[in-house]
Amino acid sequence: MTEHWWTHGVLYEIYTRSFGDSDGDGVGDLDGITDRLDYLAWLGVDAIWLTPFYRSPMADFGYDVSNHTDVDPLFGDLVAFDRLVAAAHGRGLRVVVDYVPNHTSDRHPWFVESRSGRQAAKRDWYFWRDARPDGSLPNNWLSLFGGPAWEWDDATGQYYLHTFLKEQPDLNWRNSAVREAMFEVARFWLDRGVDGFRVDVAAAVMKDPELRDNPYGEGPWRGQFWAEWEAQQHIHDFGHPDVFDVWREFRALVDAYDREDGRERLVLGEVSSHDLTAWARFYGQRLDAMHLPFGFHLLRHDWESATVGEVVDRVEAAVPAGAVSNWVLGNHDQPRVASSAGPERARVAMLLLLTLRGAPTLYYGDELGMPNVEIPPERTRDPWEGNVPGFGRDAARTPMPWTPEPNGGFTAPDVDPWLPLGPAGLGMDVATQQADPRSTLSFTRALLAFRRASAALRRGTYERLPGAPSGVFAFCRSEGAERLVVALNTAGDATELDLRGPGRVVLSTGMDRSGEPVNGRVRLAGYEGVVVGEATRG
């Protein structure tokens, strides 16, 4: 397999509002990210992914875009963006930006014009429909953020479609003018030097042409939002077969830039399908669509069930020949792994993420073992929590703690940050963990350095190791003469694993076993992981 950077490179997701506040308003910004690039180069990641920084009313914190080709003043301006890209490239870091194709803000000029009348030139840029003859909604589709996916417009006497908030009307990608306008957005950022795109809700952009009702499955109806959402089979509002043509065309656009200057750009698609066959189709029949469909598989794993190996095996079986998977443990829409897996498993989970075959995405703060932060009700910001209590995402979006002082060096101590940080002085900050050679941060950095030096981890094969005891997942990564065994104990009880041969511990989650000889069997403490082998540089 050709060793493209995106087949093994580590992508570091930055929630733009929460990384660094350079101007003292309590909200992170582009210059605040630029100021912290030396840390990311020191950590050893390959690329950064920026969540939306475009002009927006911020109904959904930037995913409701009102101008795709400008920076919201909250985050800076285009000069600040160019400065960030140049500074990142100067440190060997690539820059991937969020691309939000499914919807715009209701204040976007396109939607304002579309809403101006039934004969408006851009009326068909969005989905406008009459009520059914009985006065009911156009179909039974639901909003992911609660309630029906249709909003009534008094001025024109029709409904418009919104898969998310009512302030986020869906674009009609079957209109060729919409497709060209959104492709032009991609060209704008490619021309400014970005190294690729993370495509938001990539499966949703092509709806059923007839907007037919979604059928219902056989699951129980519990009268709650997620129960209602899961009860539907989303075959008409997500993953319509025509969507793959869109992303092949988009990929061709990006590849044309690669051919022009020899750089390698990434198309990473958010694809949340539970069906691995459907998920794998986003690679394209000739691997000509997404370079990587975003891998939510580990996010859905119950760490108490000790079945992580089965999850990995199913994904490996689904990945087409010549491709690799993308792996994540958390992101801005999901709980942090230190909370979902438990703090005792945070390092085992990190070892898993950074040793699996493929390209991992590391969520900011996870390198510290940062947990969800409890948000007082009066500080809640996420509109999803307001619509569907219990589904808010604020707890995983809190500011990055850089120092042990109040506000963690994210912003000035006397400034009220946009979301509260966790308690200070508990060691959950960069400065404290940089000074501790056995901290979670030090472990993550050492693991990233080892990954970069290891041909087996960059491009080697994956093979499940049979016969592991309950609670242990073990696998081999091999390339040429280099053979590594990764053994992960996700349970609390100590155990032993038969490796069927001698070796030496290269790295352990406790940072205390490097060089230890292994004579056929390796012991594992509860919640411990080790890498065993004779590693050589590749």
Secondary structure, DSSP 8 states (H G I E B T S, - for coil): ----GGGT--EEEE-GGGS--SSSSSS--HHHHHTTHHHHHHHT-SEEEE---EE---TTTTSS-SEEEEE-TTT--HHHHHHHHHHHHHTT-EEEEEE--SB--TTSHHHHHHTT-TT-TTGGGB-EE---TTS--SS--B-TTSSBSEEEETTTTEEEE-SS-TTS-BB-TTSHHHHHHHHHHHHHHHHTT--EEEETTGGGSS--TT-----B-SS---SSHHHHHHHB--TTTS--TTHHHHHHHHHHHHHHHHHHH----EEEE----S-HHHHHGGG-TTS-S-SEE---TGGG--GGGT-HHHHHHHHHHHS-TT---EEES--TTS--HHHHT-GGGHHHHHHHHTTSSSEEEEETTGGGT-------GGG---HHHHHSTT---GGGS-----SSSGGGGTS-TTS--SS----TTSS-SHHHHHT-TTSHHHHHHHHHHHHHHBHHHHH-EEEE-TT--TTEEEEEEEETTEEEEEEEE-SSS-EEEEEEEEEEEEEETTS--TT-EEEEEEEE-TT-EEEEE---B-
